[in-house]
């Protein structure tokens, strides 16, 4: 299996975020997420059972963690690991061009 993370990207006007599973194995899932201006709904926090390692491939995003006072602005090449059950939200993603994420979810 082969592909290109930057091919087939939606136009910036697409209303829904796209999530594509690239590889799934027991305890491991690799996904491409493409955002086009989406953000978490007001008051919503992700709190996932698995750990997650994310790389911002293109675009721009702002993440907020419930246990931090400042939001984190991410640029292409920035990555971070999110521990299981660590509450976080997407404050914003770039609206003028697709924001591409590579997300690796794994059991810790």
Secondary structure, 3 states (H helix, E strand, C coil): CCCCCCCCCCCCCCCCCEEEEEEEECCEEEEEEEECCCCCCCCCCECCCCEEEEEEEECEEEEEECCCCCCEEEECCCEEEECCCCCEEEEEECCCCCEEEEEEEECC
